[in-house]
Amino acid sequence: MSGFRFKVGQHVTLLPLLQRYSKHVEEAGSFTIMRCLPSDTHFRAYRVRNDGNGHERVVEEGEMRPLA
């Protein structure tokens, strides 16, 4: 799947705005890209796993940034 900014296995973090409105404070921190999700639109989404607690969620490309 071309056009994706992030790759499977890459470590990312959620943007502060998303962390602030998250229901779970523990979702802040490092995440691993598990899968690039198919889409019919220009919005790219990913399944990510929290490296701390193992919880998975779907996040759009604009809601995260790569870890340095």
A tleap script that builds the chain and sets N, CA, C and O, in Angstrom:
source leaprc.protein.ff14SB
mol = sequence {
  NMET SER GLY PHE ARG PHE LYS VAL GLY GLN
  HIE VAL THR LEU LEU PRO LEU LEU GLN ARG
  TYR SER LYS HIE VAL GLU GLU ALA GLY SER
  PHE THR ILE MET ARG CYS LEU PRO SER ASP
  THR HIE PHE ARG ALA TYR ARG VAL ARG ASN
  ASP GLY ASN GLY HIE GLU ARG VAL VAL GLU
  GLU GLY GLU MET ARG PRO LEU CALA
}
set mol.1.N position { 0.844 -1.190 0.000 }
set mol.1.CA position { 0.000 0.000 0.000 }
set mol.1.C position { 0.882 1.243 0.000 }
set mol.1.O position { 1.534 1.550 0.998 }
set mol.2.N position { 0.898 1.932 -1.086 }
set mol.2.CA position { 1.719 3.134 -1.157 }
set mol.2.C position { 0.967 4.343 -0.627 }
set mol.2.O position { -0.253 4.315 -0.466 }
set mol.3.N position { 1.712 5.398 -0.360 }
set mol.3.CA position { 1.106 6.631 0.122 }
set mol.3.C position { 1.011 6.745 1.623 }
set mol.3.O position { 0.573 7.774 2.138 }
set mol.4.N position { 1.409 5.714 2.335 }
set mol.4.CA position { 1.365 5.766 3.792 }
set mol.4.C position { 2.641 6.415 4.313 }
set mol.4.O position { 3.739 6.117 3.843 }
set mol.5.N position { 2.486 7.296 5.283 }
set mol.5.CA position { 3.625 8.011 5.867 }
set mol.5.C position { 4.418 7.118 6.822 }
set mol.5.O position { 5.641 7.233 6.909 }
set mol.6.N position { 3.727 6.230 7.534 }
set mol.6.CA position { 4.359 5.370 8.527 }
set mol.6.C position { 4.393 3.931 8.032 }
set mol.6.O position { 3.574 3.530 7.205 }
set mol.7.N position { 5.348 3.159 8.545 }
set mol.7.CA position { 5.510 1.767 8.142 }
set mol.7.C position { 5.222 0.836 9.312 }
set mol.7.O position { 5.375 1.214 10.474 }
set mol.8.N position { 4.805 -0.379 8.993 }
set mol.8.CA position { 4.567 -1.395 10.017 }
set mol.8.C position { 5.852 -1.590 10.817 }
set mol.8.O position { 6.936 -1.724 10.250 }
set mol.9.N position { 5.715 -1.605 12.136 }
set mol.9.CA position { 6.855 -1.774 13.029 }
set mol.9.C position { 7.457 -0.466 13.509 }
set mol.9.O position { 8.265 -0.459 14.437 }
set mol.10.N position { 7.072 0.645 12.883 }
set mol.10.CA position { 7.600 1.948 13.280 }
set mol.10.C position { 6.985 2.392 14.596 }
set mol.10.O position { 5.818 2.110 14.868 }
set mol.11.N position { 7.773 3.092 15.417 }
set mol.11.CA position { 7.296 3.603 16.698 }
set mol.11.C position { 6.857 5.050 16.534 }
set mol.11.O position { 7.564 5.865 15.941 }
set mol.12.N position { 5.670 5.360 17.072 }
set mol.12.CA position { 5.089 6.698 16.976 }
set mol.12.C position { 4.549 7.116 18.335 }
set mol.12.O position { 4.488 6.314 19.266 }
set mol.13.N position { 4.165 8.367 18.434 }
set mol.13.CA position { 3.489 8.874 19.618 }
set mol.13.C position { 2.269 9.654 19.161 }
set mol.13.O position { 2.256 10.196 18.056 }
set mol.14.N position { 1.251 9.715 19.996 }
set mol.14.CA position { 0.055 10.472 19.660 }
set mol.14.C position { 0.305 11.952 19.874 }
set mol.14.O position { 1.076 12.335 20.754 }
set mol.15.N position { -0.333 12.773 19.085 }
set mol.15.CA position { -0.208 14.220 19.256 }
set mol.15.C position { -0.844 14.635 20.575 }
set mol.15.O position { -1.807 14.001 21.006 }
set mol.16.N position { -0.341 15.673 21.230 }
set mol.16.CA position { -0.853 16.105 22.536 }
set mol.16.C position { -2.355 16.363 22.560 }
set mol.16.O position { -3.002 16.057 23.562 }
set mol.17.N position { -2.932 16.914 21.495 }
set mol.17.CA position { -4.370 17.179 21.476 }
set mol.17.C position { -5.162 15.893 21.632 }
set mol.17.O position { -6.143 15.857 22.375 }
set mol.18.N position { -4.750 14.835 20.941 }
set mol.18.CA position { -5.448 13.556 21.043 }
set mol.18.C position { -5.272 12.952 22.431 }
set mol.18.O position { -6.204 12.358 22.971 }
set mol.19.N position { -4.082 13.100 23.012 }
set mol.19.CA position { -3.839 12.567 24.345 }
set mol.19.C position { -4.738 13.248 25.364 }
set mol.19.O position { -5.247 12.601 26.279 }
set mol.20.N position { -4.933 14.549 25.210 }
set mol.20.CA position { -5.722 15.312 26.162 }
set mol.20.C position { -7.186 14.855 26.174 }
set mol.20.O position { -7.820 14.832 27.229 }
set mol.21.N position { -7.712 14.496 25.019 }
set mol.21.CA position { -9.120 14.102 24.933 }
set mol.21.C position { -9.326 12.597 25.009 }
set mol.21.O position { -10.455 12.117 24.907 }
set mol.22.N position { -8.248 11.856 25.187 }
set mol.22.CA position { -8.348 10.411 25.293 }
set mol.22.C position { -9.035 10.021 26.595 }
set mol.22.O position { -8.852 10.671 27.625 }
set mol.23.N position { -9.820 8.963 26.539 }
set mol.23.CA position { -10.505 8.464 27.733 }
set mol.23.C position { -9.523 7.815 28.703 }
set mol.23.O position { -9.790 7.719 29.901 }
set mol.24.N position { -8.396 7.375 28.180 }
set mol.24.CA position { -7.442 6.626 28.994 }
set mol.24.C position { -6.101 7.349 29.012 }
set mol.24.O position { -5.432 7.454 27.984 }
set mol.25.N position { -5.720 7.837 30.157 }
set mol.25.CA position { -4.454 8.550 30.289 }
set mol.25.C position { -3.281 7.655 29.907 }
set mol.25.O position { -2.278 8.140 29.385 }
set mol.26.N position { -3.396 6.364 30.159 }
set mol.26.CA position { -2.287 5.463 29.888 }
set mol.26.C position { -2.032 5.301 28.393 }
set mol.26.O position { -1.049 4.668 28.007 }
set mol.27.N position { -2.893 5.857 27.543 }
set mol.27.CA position { -2.686 5.738 26.106 }
set mol.27.C position { -1.639 6.717 25.583 }
set mol.27.O position { -1.252 6.643 24.417 }
set mol.28.N position { -1.183 7.623 26.424 }
set mol.28.CA position { -0.089 8.497 26.025 }
set mol.28.C position { 1.199 7.683 26.032 }
set mol.28.O position { 1.336 6.745 26.817 }
set mol.29.N position { 2.126 8.030 25.178 }
set mol.29.CA position { 3.399 7.330 25.163 }
set mol.29.C position { 3.712 6.743 23.810 }
set mol.29.O position { 3.256 7.250 22.785 }
set mol.30.N position { 4.481 5.688 23.801 }
set mol.30.CA position { 4.962 5.071 22.571 }
set mol.30.C position { 3.974 4.033 22.048 }
set mol.30.O position { 3.407 3.251 22.812 }
set mol.31.N position { 3.782 4.043 20.735 }
set mol.31.CA position { 2.922 3.078 20.053 }
set mol.31.C position { 3.705 2.459 18.908 }
set mol.31.O position { 4.619 3.082 18.368 }
set mol.32.N position { 3.352 1.240 18.537 }
set mol.32.CA position { 3.941 0.566 17.386 }
set mol.32.C position { 2.879 0.404 16.318 }
set mol.32.O position { 1.758 -0.012 16.612 }
set mol.33.N position { 3.224 0.733 15.065 }
set mol.33.CA position { 2.314 0.541 13.944 }
set mol.33.C position { 2.195 -0.954 13.696 }
set mol.33.O position { 3.193 -1.627 13.436 }
set mol.34.N position { 0.973 -1.474 13.776 }
set mol.34.CA position { 0.729 -2.895 13.571 }
set mol.34.C position { 0.265 -3.191 12.143 }
set mol.34.O position { 0.576 -4.239 11.579 }
set mol.35.N position { -0.491 -2.238 11.569 }
set mol.35.CA position { -1.085 -2.482 10.256 }
set mol.35.C position { -1.506 -1.171 9.621 }
set mol.35.O position { -1.980 -0.270 10.313 }
set mol.36.N position { -1.337 -1.055 8.309 }
set mol.36.CA position { -1.878 0.056 7.529 }
set mol.36.C position { -3.257 -0.384 7.051 }
set mol.36.O position { -3.391 -1.431 6.418 }
set mol.37.N position { -4.270 0.402 7.346 }
set mol.37.CA position { -5.638 0.013 7.023 }
set mol.37.C position { -6.052 0.532 5.651 }
set mol.37.O position { -5.709 1.654 5.279 }
set mol.38.N position { -6.796 -0.290 4.891 }
set mol.38.CA position { -7.255 0.157 3.577 }
set mol.38.C position { -8.264 1.293 3.700 }
set mol.38.O position { -8.989 1.387 4.690 }
set mol.39.N position { -8.304 2.158 2.679 }
set mol.39.CA position { -9.215 3.291 2.719 }
set mol.39.C position { -9.596 3.702 1.298 }
set mol.39.O position { -8.786 3.617 0.376 }
set mol.40.N position { -10.841 4.150 1.137 }
set mol.40.CA position { -11.306 4.662 -0.150 }
set mol.40.C position { -11.100 6.164 -0.252 }
set mol.40.O position { -11.323 6.751 -1.310 }
set mol.41.N position { -10.680 6.785 0.834 }
set mol.41.CA position { -10.515 8.234 0.867 }
set mol.41.C position { -9.039 8.602 0.985 }
set mol.41.O position { -8.179 7.721 0.991 }
set mol.42.N position { -8.744 9.886 1.077 }
set mol.42.CA position { -7.357 10.331 1.232 }
set mol.42.C position { -6.881 10.278 2.681 }
set mol.42.O position { -5.716 10.570 2.952 }
set mol.43.N position { -7.761 9.908 3.619 }
set mol.43.CA position { -7.367 9.772 5.021 }
set mol.43.C position { -6.751 8.399 5.228 }
set mol.43.O position { -7.371 7.379 4.926 }
set mol.44.N position { -5.544 8.380 5.736 }
set mol.44.CA position { -4.851 7.115 6.012 }
set mol.44.C position { -5.007 6.768 7.483 }
set mol.44.O position { -4.854 7.630 8.349 }
set mol.45.N position { -5.310 5.512 7.768 }
set mol.45.CA position { -5.485 5.067 9.149 }
set mol.45.C position { -4.597 3.853 9.407 }
set mol.45.O position { -4.234 3.110 8.495 }
set mol.46.N position { -4.265 3.681 10.679 }
set mol.46.CA position { -3.367 2.611 11.105 }
set mol.46.C position { -3.918 1.947 12.359 }
set mol.46.O position { -4.584 2.589 13.171 }
set mol.47.N position { -3.634 0.654 12.511 }
set mol.47.CA position { -3.866 -0.012 13.789 }
set mol.47.C position { -2.551 0.088 14.534 }
set mol.47.O position { -1.505 -0.327 14.035 }
set mol.48.N position { -2.614 0.650 15.750 }
set mol.48.CA position { -1.412 0.828 16.561 }
set mol.48.C position { -1.586 0.129 17.906 }
set mol.48.O position { -2.702 -0.022 18.402 }
set mol.49.N position { -0.459 -0.295 18.487 }
set mol.49.CA position { -0.476 -0.952 19.803 }
set mol.49.C position { 0.351 -0.129 20.781 }
set mol.49.O position { 1.487 0.246 20.492 }
set mol.50.N position { -0.234 0.146 21.941 }
set mol.50.CA position { 0.470 0.857 23.000 }
set mol.50.C position { 1.595 -0.035 23.499 }
set mol.50.O position { 1.361 -1.179 23.890 }
set mol.51.N position { 2.817 0.488 23.484 }
set mol.51.CA position { 3.967 -0.314 23.909 }
set mol.51.C position { 3.970 -0.587 25.413 }
set mol.51.O position { 4.622 -1.525 25.870 }
set mol.52.N position { 3.251 0.221 26.178 }
set mol.52.CA position { 3.220 0.043 27.626 }
set mol.52.C position { 2.220 -0.989 28.104 }
set mol.52.O position { 2.536 -1.815 28.960 }
set mol.53.N position { 1.000 -0.945 27.551 }
set mol.53.CA position { -0.039 -1.837 28.078 }
set mol.53.C position { -0.609 -2.807 27.043 }
set mol.53.O position { -1.437 -3.648 27.391 }
set mol.54.N position { -0.188 -2.710 25.787 }
set mol.54.CA position { -0.613 -3.654 24.768 }
set mol.54.C position { -1.975 -3.380 24.146 }
set mol.54.O position { -2.405 -4.119 23.260 }
set mol.55.N position { -2.659 -2.335 24.591 }
set mol.55.CA position { -3.966 -2.018 24.020 }
set mol.55.C position { -3.800 -1.539 22.584 }
set mol.55.O position { -2.848 -0.827 22.262 }
set mol.56.N position { -4.737 -1.936 21.723 }
set mol.56.CA position { -4.702 -1.521 20.333 }
set mol.56.C position { -5.839 -0.572 20.027 }
set mol.56.O position { -6.897 -0.624 20.655 }
set mol.57.N position { -5.608 0.304 19.048 }
set mol.57.CA position { -6.624 1.259 18.617 }
set mol.57.C position { -6.342 1.648 17.181 }
set mol.57.O position { -5.262 1.373 16.659 }
set mol.58.N position { -7.312 2.289 16.536 }
set mol.58.CA position { -7.145 2.805 15.184 }
set mol.58.C position { -6.906 4.308 15.283 }
set mol.58.O position { -7.631 5.020 15.977 }
set mol.59.N position { -5.864 4.785 14.571 }
set mol.59.CA position { -5.483 6.186 14.622 }
set mol.59.C position { -5.256 6.671 13.192 }
set mol.59.O position { -4.651 5.966 12.384 }
set mol.60.N position { -5.738 7.867 12.881 }
set mol.60.CA position { -5.479 8.456 11.575 }
set mol.60.C position { -4.060 9.019 11.525 }
set mol.60.O position { -3.467 9.342 12.554 }
set mol.61.N position { -3.540 9.129 10.327 }
set mol.61.CA position { -2.158 9.560 10.114 }
set mol.61.C position { -1.854 10.921 10.754 }
set mol.61.O position { -0.763 11.120 11.287 }
set mol.62.N position { -2.791 11.837 10.706 }
set mol.62.CA position { -2.575 13.170 11.252 }
set mol.62.C position { -2.640 13.258 12.754 }
set mol.62.O position { -2.418 14.330 13.317 }
set mol.63.N position { -2.940 12.154 13.421 }
set mol.63.CA position { -3.088 12.143 14.874 }
set mol.63.C position { -1.844 11.637 15.599 }
set mol.63.O position { -1.862 11.466 16.818 }
set mol.64.N position { -0.758 11.394 14.849 }
set mol.64.CA position { 0.453 10.875 15.477 }
set mol.64.C position { 1.671 11.426 14.756 }
set mol.64.O position { 1.580 11.993 13.667 }
set mol.65.N position { 2.816 11.238 15.407 }
set mol.65.CA position { 4.091 11.654 14.816 }
set mol.65.C position { 5.130 10.587 15.135 }
set mol.65.O position { 4.982 9.853 16.113 }
set mol.66.N position { 6.183 10.492 14.318 }
set mol.66.CA position { 7.206 9.469 14.584 }
set mol.66.C position { 8.013 9.807 15.829 }
set mol.66.O position { 8.217 10.976 16.155 }
set mol.67.N position { 8.465 8.778 16.512 }
set mol.67.CA position { 9.385 8.982 17.641 }
set mol.67.C position { 10.778 9.187 17.068 }
set mol.67.O position { 11.152 8.559 16.077 }
set mol.68.N position { 11.531 10.054 17.688 }
set mol.68.CA position { 12.893 10.359 17.194 }
set mol.68.C position { 13.840 9.224 17.466 }
set mol.68.O position { 15.019 9.307 17.121 }
savepdb mol mol.pdb
quit
